[in-house]
Amino acid sequence: MTLSELLSHLDAHTGLGLLDGSPQETLDKARDGEHTGPIAGEIVKALGGDGERDAQTLIERAQAVKALGPLRLKYMGDDAPVEGFRMVEKTITGIDEAFNEEALKEKG
């Protein structure tokens, strides 16, 4: 699945408002710190690999979940906003759902 497909799926199914324009525009805004949602921007930036991936780059489930690891730890901190942790956890659940749906489509 491409990062664009993953971001579109997450935006449509999680209610987190991850997209801020097209998937590529969203990545660019997240990298520039201009995403309309600060936490959503952090999530998108992490999924984009801090510039390693563009919207058409293929991404695997494990890569996507691993990319969110540092954010997950950040938002587990005592002084971190609970909303950040909830958003990261919901994104991880959404990633699993996206890849499960893709696998089911491939099976027919």
Rosetta silent file (secondary structure, phi, psi, omega in degrees, C-alpha in Angstrom):
SEQUENCE: MTLSELLSHLDAHTGLGLLDGSPQETLDKARDGEHTGPIAGEIVKALGGDGERDAQTLIERAQAVKALGPLRLKYMGDDAPVEGFRMVEKTITGIDEAFNEEALKEKG
SCORE:     score description
SCORE:     0.000 S_00000001
   1 L     0.000  143.788  177.690    0.000    0.000    0.000 S_00000001
   2 E   -82.672  160.698  177.132    1.250    3.493   -0.703 S_00000001
   3 H   -61.060  -36.505  177.200    1.566    6.088    2.011 S_00000001
   4 H   -59.462  -47.007  178.959   -1.119    8.066    0.156 S_00000001
   5 H   -62.520  -41.451 -179.934   -3.532    5.136    0.350 S_00000001
   6 H   -65.216  -47.256  179.607   -2.758    4.625    4.023 S_00000001
   7 H   -61.535  -40.396  178.848   -3.237    8.300    4.915 S_00000001
   8 H   -64.013  -43.198  178.130   -6.502    8.404    2.955 S_00000001
   9 H   -62.822  -47.407 -179.305   -7.772    5.285    4.707 S_00000001
  10 H   -60.816  -41.684 -179.187   -6.791    6.615    8.132 S_00000001
  11 H   -64.871  -40.275 -177.243   -8.436    9.949    7.453 S_00000001
  12 H   -74.604  -27.794 -171.291  -11.653    8.306    6.269 S_00000001
  13 H  -113.241   -9.972 -177.246  -11.918    5.717    9.045 S_00000001
  14 H  -106.205  -19.150 -177.236  -10.414    7.151   12.227 S_00000001
  15 L    70.951   18.638 -176.834  -11.999   10.590   12.464 S_00000001
  16 L   -90.903   -7.689  179.843   -8.633   12.078   13.415 S_00000001
  17 L    64.589   45.286 -177.875   -8.460   14.634   10.628 S_00000001
  18 L   -72.523  -34.080 -178.541   -5.060   13.514    9.400 S_00000001
  19 L   -80.556  136.450  175.891   -5.415   14.915    5.873 S_00000001
  20 L  -131.655   71.670 -170.265   -4.835   18.616    5.346 S_00000001
  21 L   104.174 -154.858  176.748   -5.263   18.730    1.559 S_00000001
  22 L   -70.427  165.561  177.467   -4.083   15.892   -0.661 S_00000001
  23 H   -55.794  -41.340  179.361   -1.873   13.224    0.912 S_00000001
  24 H   -67.923  -42.075  176.725    1.264   14.836   -0.592 S_00000001
  25 H   -60.840  -38.832  179.345    0.183   18.321    0.525 S_00000001
  26 H   -62.741  -45.487  177.637   -0.486   16.893    3.974 S_00000001
  27 H   -59.934  -45.397 -179.331    3.012   15.394    4.138 S_00000001
  28 H   -62.258  -44.097  179.168    4.569   18.666    3.031 S_00000001
  29 H   -64.499  -40.907  179.775    2.592   20.674    5.583 S_00000001
  30 H   -62.862  -42.936  179.759    3.449   18.211    8.358 S_00000001
  31 H   -65.860  -32.447 -179.059    7.161   18.417    7.541 S_00000001
  32 L   -88.700    0.509 -178.683    7.011   22.222    7.505 S_00000001
  33 L    72.236   25.001 -176.251    5.080   22.381   10.787 S_00000001
  34 L  -111.483    7.879  178.654    2.070   23.884    8.992 S_00000001
  35 L   -64.593  141.749 -177.126   -0.482   21.082    9.447 S_00000001
  36 L   -64.952  -24.618  177.410   -3.738   22.421   10.900 S_00000001
  37 L  -112.853  114.155 -176.495   -3.635   19.827   13.691 S_00000001
  38 H   -56.755  -45.461 -178.741   -0.366   19.789   15.648 S_00000001
  39 H   -72.187  -42.462  176.582   -0.672   16.188   16.864 S_00000001
  40 H   -59.114  -40.015  177.509   -2.054   14.972   13.531 S_00000001
  41 H   -61.566  -39.908  177.397    0.896   16.715   11.872 S_00000001
  42 H   -63.494  -41.162  179.945    3.329   14.853   14.113 S_00000001
  43 H   -63.841  -47.731 -179.987    1.671   11.550   13.201 S_00000001
  44 H   -62.545  -44.003  179.672    1.798   12.286    9.476 S_00000001
  45 H   -60.221  -42.757  178.452    5.402   13.469    9.706 S_00000001
  46 H   -63.205  -43.769  178.519    6.381   10.264   11.513 S_00000001
  47 H   -63.983  -31.009  177.691    4.637    8.120    8.897 S_00000001
  48 L   -78.227   -1.322  176.137    6.465   10.080    6.216 S_00000001
  49 H    65.524   34.004  179.898    9.768    9.109    7.790 S_00000001
  50 H    50.485   41.985  176.178   10.918   12.712    8.267 S_00000001
  51 H   102.993   -6.047 -179.067   11.319   13.139    4.515 S_00000001
  52 L   -74.188  -26.261 -175.801   12.271    9.582    3.567 S_00000001
  53 L  -122.741  146.268  168.366    8.902    8.868    1.952 S_00000001
  54 L  -108.087 -177.698 -173.772    6.606   10.745   -0.379 S_00000001
  55 L   -63.381  -24.688 -177.612    2.917    9.999   -0.847 S_00000001
  56 L   -95.119    2.447  178.063    3.572    7.348   -3.518 S_00000001
  57 L   -70.858  135.856  175.072    6.144    5.405   -1.503 S_00000001
  58 E   -72.298  139.310  178.875    5.103    1.868   -0.604 S_00000001
  59 L  -133.899  139.383  178.518    4.856    1.307    3.123 S_00000001
  60 L   -96.361  159.982  179.105    4.447   -1.930    5.044 S_00000001
  61 H   -54.568  -49.042 -177.025    2.388   -2.387    8.200 S_00000001
  62 H   -63.240  -38.941  177.365    5.458   -2.927   10.379 S_00000001
  63 H   -60.980  -45.485 -177.320    7.174    0.201    8.986 S_00000001
  64 H   -63.923  -46.313 -179.436    4.121    2.331    9.704 S_00000001
  65 H   -66.667  -42.303  179.071    3.688    1.073   13.254 S_00000001
  66 H   -62.319  -36.924  179.999    7.411    1.323   13.969 S_00000001
  67 H   -61.184  -27.881 -178.459    7.459    4.910   12.678 S_00000001
  68 L   -88.915   -5.859 -178.743    4.967    5.844   15.383 S_00000001
  69 H   -52.342  -52.237 -179.972    6.980    4.240   18.206 S_00000001
  70 H   -61.346  -36.287  177.246    8.798    7.405   19.314 S_00000001
  71 H   -68.063  -38.101  178.569    5.542    9.398   19.317 S_00000001
  72 H   -60.627  -45.209  177.687    3.838    6.702   21.314 S_00000001
  73 H   -64.346  -40.962  178.796    6.551    6.913   23.950 S_00000001
  74 H   -57.093  -47.250 -175.966    6.395   10.711   23.937 S_00000001
  75 H   -82.374   -2.260  172.214    2.669   10.710   24.613 S_00000001
  76 H   -85.447  -11.618 -178.753    2.963    8.042   27.308 S_00000001
  77 L   -62.833  150.881 -178.201    4.877   10.558   29.432 S_00000001
  78 L   -59.586  -34.150 -176.343    3.262   11.855   32.615 S_00000001
  79 L   -96.163    5.768 -178.307    3.276   15.449   31.385 S_00000001
  80 L   -85.364  148.388  177.302    2.084   14.649   27.839 S_00000001
  81 L   -67.471  133.929 -178.599   -1.471   15.424   26.719 S_00000001
  82 H   -60.444  -33.790 -179.662   -3.705   12.368   26.865 S_00000001
  83 H   -57.767  -37.279  178.308   -5.227   13.336   23.504 S_00000001
  84 H   -61.782  -44.983  179.430   -1.865   12.703   21.831 S_00000001
  85 H   -63.336  -43.461  179.803   -1.693    9.168   23.207 S_00000001
  86 H   -61.733  -41.624 -179.392   -5.273    8.472   22.148 S_00000001
  87 H   -65.683  -41.977  179.103   -4.597    9.737   18.630 S_00000001
  88 H   -64.672  -44.429  179.929   -1.454    7.630   18.232 S_00000001
  89 H   -63.268  -41.792  179.021   -3.224    4.524   19.532 S_00000001
  90 H   -66.333  -34.229  177.240   -6.204    5.109   17.225 S_00000001
  91 H   -65.966  -43.021  179.410   -3.805    5.572   14.304 S_00000001
  92 H   -62.696  -42.617  176.152   -2.092    2.257   15.070 S_00000001
  93 H   -61.818  -41.369  178.354   -5.470    0.522   15.213 S_00000001
  94 H   -64.070  -36.966  176.908   -6.372    2.194   11.914 S_00000001
  95 H   -61.919  -46.162  178.165   -3.125    0.979   10.333 S_00000001
  96 H   -59.300  -43.604  179.637   -3.979   -2.590   11.316 S_00000001
  97 H   -62.988  -42.877 -179.162   -7.471   -2.210    9.863 S_00000001
  98 H   -60.869  -46.052 -178.586   -6.148   -0.766    6.601 S_00000001
  99 H   -73.096  -31.273  174.967   -3.698   -3.612    6.067 S_00000001
 100 H   -64.793  -44.207  178.167   -6.262   -6.236    7.127 S_00000001
 101 H   -61.642  -42.425  179.191   -8.720   -4.869    4.548 S_00000001
 102 H   -61.455  -42.956  179.944   -6.002   -4.889    1.887 S_00000001
 103 H   -64.295  -39.833  178.653   -5.141   -8.521    2.686 S_00000001
 104 H   -66.408  -37.774  177.818   -8.795   -9.539    2.496 S_00000001
 105 H   -63.612  -39.052 -179.305   -9.194   -7.820   -0.894 S_00000001
 106 H   -66.703  -32.044  179.432   -6.167   -9.696   -2.215 S_00000001
 107 H   -75.329  -20.681  177.775   -7.675  -13.014   -1.126 S_00000001
 108 L    99.348    0.000    0.000  -10.834  -12.217   -3.058 S_00000001
